[in-house]
Amino acid sequence: MRIHPHRTSRSLRTGLAVATLVGACTLTVDAAAPAQAATCTGYVGLTFDDGPSSSTPALLDVLRQNGLRATMFNEGRYAAATPTLVRAQVAAGMWVGNHSYTHPHLTQLSQSQVDSEISRTQQTISSAGGGTPRLFRPPYGETNATVRSVAAKYGLTQIIWDVDSQDWNGASTDAIVQAAARLTSGQVILMHDWAANTRAAIPRIAQGLAARGLCAGMISPQTGRAVAPA
């Protein structure tokens, strides 16, 4: 498993940027059903880290258009800045998970600092209308006993990934499609909310999954594996 390098922090959206995003999310959305549910022979977990962002409305649109649902691992600071986007994720049929508040290297922090990162994100997402997350993805996939213990304290199941799309590393649309083609039933793929190449790959990912009898499912808090949506 390769861990993506530290990203430069994006600025919190304010003023006109927030107004633009809010306007973009006033469209009517319906919860999408899994693609070709009647033919599903297995389920995979599509996950998108680091949102919500200015890319979120377009990402939700393409997921809905292709009958896909996904788990959105949101950062607390961005959920706090744009709560309307959190509600848009839920309205579009997505599940919302905890991806820490500021995306730090949690294994380098004290237990109280880890607790703050996780607990603030739980509260922020809940207050924004995203429900109380049950899944947690540590930034960079970095974890240890302290991180696992704090996550468990808040009823969170830690979710890493089976397949890394490498979209954070500049992977092409073709490469991202090929990565998704490696998914087998129950597995989870790492993607990112902000990656344009990932957004472009989604229609082909949907076609590839359907051709193999796989559907986009939810990630079970009990097993950490992709299962049929409840």
C-alpha positions in Angstrom: 0.0 0.0 0.0 1.4 3.4 -1.0 0.7 6.4 1.1 0.1 9.6 -0.6 2.4 12.5 0.2 1.3 15.5 2.2 -0.8 17.9 0.2 -0.6 21.6 0.4 -3.6 22.7 2.5 -6.4 24.2 0.5 -7.9 27.5 1.7 -11.3 27.4 3.4 -14.0 28.6 1.0 -15.4 32.1 2.0 -17.4 34.9 0.4 -18.2 34.5 -3.2 -16.7 31.0 -3.4 -19.0 29.7 -0.8 -22.0 31.5 -2.3 -21.2 29.9 -5.7 -20.9 26.4 -4.1 -24.2 26.8 -2.2 -25.9 27.9 -5.4 -24.5 24.9 -7.2 -26.1 22.6 -4.7 -29.6 23.8 -4.7 -30.5 21.4 -7.5 -33.0 18.6 -6.8 -31.2 15.3 -6.0 -32.5 11.8 -5.5 -30.7 9.0 -3.8 -29.2 6.9 -6.5 -29.8 3.1 -6.6 -26.9 0.8 -7.1 -26.2 0.3 -10.9 -28.1 -2.8 -12.2 -28.9 -4.0 -8.7 -30.8 -7.0 -10.0 -27.6 -8.4 -11.5 -25.2 -7.7 -8.6 -23.0 -10.7 -7.8 -20.9 -8.6 -5.4 -20.3 -5.1 -4.1 -17.3 -2.8 -4.0 -16.7 0.4 -1.9 -16.0 3.6 -3.8 -14.4 6.2 -1.5 -13.5 9.8 -2.0 -11.2 11.6 0.4 -10.6 15.2 1.3 -14.0 16.8 0.6 -16.1 18.7 0.5 -14.6 21.0 -2.1 -15.5 23.1 -5.1 -15.4 19.9 -7.1 -18.0 18.2 -5.0 -21.1 19.3 -7.0 -19.7 18.0 -10.2 -18.5 14.7 -8.6 -22.0 14.1 -7.1 -23.6 14.8 -10.5 -21.4 12.2 -12.4 -21.9 9.6 -9.6 -25.7 10.0 -9.7 -25.8 10.0 -13.5 -24.0 6.6 -13.5 -26.1 5.1 -10.7 -23.2 5.0 -8.2 -23.1 5.6 -4.5 -19.9 6.2 -2.6 -18.5 6.9 0.8 -17.2 10.5 1.2 -14.5 10.8 3.8 -14.8 14.5 4.7 -12.3 16.7 6.5 -13.9 18.5 9.3 -12.5 22.0 8.4 -14.1 21.8 4.9 -17.4 20.4 6.3 -17.5 23.4 8.7 -16.8 25.8 5.8 -19.4 24.4 3.4 -22.1 22.5 5.3 -24.5 22.8 2.3 -22.1 20.5 0.4 -22.3 17.9 3.2 -26.1 17.9 2.9 -25.8 17.6 -0.9 -23.7 14.5 -0.4 -26.3 12.9 1.7 -29.2 14.0 -0.6 -27.3 12.4 -3.5 -27.3 9.1 -1.7 -23.8 9.1 -0.5 -22.5 8.0 2.9 -20.3 10.4 4.9 -17.2 9.3 6.8 -14.7 11.0 9.1 -11.3 11.9 7.6 -10.0 14.0 10.6 -10.3 17.8 11.0 -7.1 19.1 9.4 -5.6 16.0 7.7 -2.5 15.7 9.9 -0.1 12.8 10.4 -2.1 11.4 13.4 0.6 8.9 14.4 2.8 11.9 15.3 0.2 13.5 17.6 -0.6 12.9 21.3 -3.7 11.0 22.2 -5.5 14.3 23.2 -4.6 15.8 19.8 -5.9 12.7 17.9 -9.1 12.9 20.0 -9.6 16.5 19.0 -9.1 15.8 15.3 -11.6 12.9 15.4 -14.2 14.3 17.8 -14.4 17.8 16.2 -15.0 16.1 12.8 -17.8 13.9 14.2 -19.5 17.0 15.7 -19.0 19.1 12.6 -20.4 16.5 10.1 -23.3 15.8 12.3 -24.1 19.5 12.7 -23.8 20.0 9.0 -26.5 17.3 8.3 -24.2 14.5 7.4 -25.4 12.2 10.2 -23.0 10.8 12.8 -20.2 9.0 10.9 -19.5 5.4 11.6 -16.4 5.1 9.4 -13.0 6.7 9.8 -10.2 6.9 7.4 -6.9 8.1 8.9 -5.0 10.6 6.7 -2.4 9.0 4.5 -3.6 5.6 5.8 -1.3 6.1 8.8 -2.5 4.5 12.0 -1.4 3.0 15.3 -2.8 1.7 18.6 -3.6 5.3 19.8 -5.5 6.2 16.6 -7.4 3.0 16.6 -8.3 3.4 20.3 -9.6 6.9 19.8 -11.6 6.0 16.7 -13.2 3.1 18.6 -14.1 5.5 21.5 -16.3 7.4 19.0 -17.8 4.2 17.6 -15.8 4.5 14.4 -14.5 1.6 12.2 -11.2 2.4 10.6 -11.2 2.0 6.8 -8.0 1.9 4.8 -8.2 0.6 1.2 -7.5 -2.5 -1.0 -6.8 -0.6 -4.2 -5.1 2.8 -4.5 -6.2 4.7 -7.7 -3.1 6.8 -7.5 -5.2 9.8 -8.5 -3.4 11.9 -5.8 -0.2 11.1 -7.7 -1.4 12.4 -11.0 -2.7 9.1 -12.4 -4.3 9.4 -15.8 -8.0 8.6 -16.4 -7.1 5.4 -18.1 -4.9 4.3 -15.1 -7.7 5.1 -12.7 -10.1 3.0 -14.7 -7.6 0.2 -14.7 -7.2 0.4 -11.0 -10.9 0.1 -10.4 -10.9 -3.0 -12.7 -8.7 -4.7 -10.1 -11.5 -4.5 -7.5 -13.1 -7.7 -6.3 -16.2 -8.2 -4.2 -16.0 -6.6 -0.8 -12.9 -4.5 -1.6 -12.5 -0.7 -1.3 -10.8 1.8 -3.6 -9.1 5.0 -2.6 -10.0 8.1 -4.7 -10.2 11.8 -4.1 -13.0 14.4 -4.2 -10.9 17.0 -6.0 -9.3 14.8 -8.8 -10.5 15.8 -12.2 -9.1 12.6 -13.8 -11.1 10.5 -11.3 -14.3 12.4 -12.2 -13.7 11.7 -15.9 -13.1 8.0 -15.1 -16.4 7.4 -13.3 -18.6 6.6 -16.3 -16.1 3.9 -17.4 -15.7 2.7 -13.9 -19.5 2.2 -13.7 -19.5 0.3 -17.0 -16.6 -1.9 -16.0 -18.2 -2.8 -12.7 -21.6 -3.6 -14.3 -19.9 -5.8 -16.9 -18.4 -7.8 -14.0 -21.7 -8.0 -12.1 -20.4 -5.7 -9.4 -22.3 -2.8 -7.8 -21.3 0.1 -5.7 -22.1 -0.7 -2.1 -21.8 0.7 1.4 -18.9 -0.1 3.7 -20.0 -2.2 6.6 -19.1 -0.7 10.0 -19.0 -4.3 11.3 -16.6 -5.8 8.8 -15.0 -2.8 7.0 -16.0 -4.6 3.7 -18.3 -3.4 0.9 -21.8 -4.9 1.2 -25.3 -4.3 -0.3 -26.7 -0.9 0.8 -29.0 -1.2 3.8 
